[in-house]
Amino acid sequence: MTDLDDVQTVDAVLRAYERFRAADTAMLARVRSRTGLSENQLAILRFLLREREDAHHVKPSEIARHLGISSASTTALLDRLEKAGMVVRGSNPEDRRSILITVTDDAEHAIASTYEVFEARLAGLMEDLSPDERRDVISFFSSLADAADATAELSPAR
């Protein structure tokens, strides 16, 4: 491969990544529209569902850190989600002074139904890859996440 081919390949990867980001943004907008949830409300529910898969109980302070918002904003979002029947606040059995946030079955069904088609297609794509290709994809996405995290850490505070 010549240097020109390398540049075109890098450009093609960047264009594919930009196309994916645009499609992902559009998909999330459709999910928000269908569920009536704000971007942050949806992000909270997705975070809670991921953490539940790892058997991790979530405190409001963890949600605030995850979203990069204040505790007051987190409380307001949780109030709206609780009123809508999407989350439940409960006592922390290990520390009675704190509470834990749990996603409800209704929220799980609302979120799951909107992502099932995409996740099924994604699973099909992954099944079509060889083990080596899967390792490459995992490595690429891990490096991409590391780059995003490092860039976020460099961003000046407001």
Sequence and secondary structure as in RCSB ss.txt:
>XXXX:A:sequence
MTDLDDVQTVDAVLRAYERFRAADTAMLARVRSRTGLSENQLAILRFLLREREDAHHVKPSEIARHLGISSASTT
ALLDRLEKAGMVVRGSNPEDRRSILITVTDDAEHAIASTYEVFEARLAGLMEDLSPDERRDVISFFSSLADAADA
TAELSPAR
>XXXX:A:secstr
  HHHHHHHHHHHHHHHHHHHHHHHHHHHHHHHHHT  HHHHHHHHHHHHHHHTT  B HHHHHHHHT  HHHHH
HHHHHHHHTTSEEEEE TT TTSEEEEE HHHHHHHHHHHHHHHHHHHHHHHTS HHHHHHHHHHHHHHHHHHHH
HHHHS   
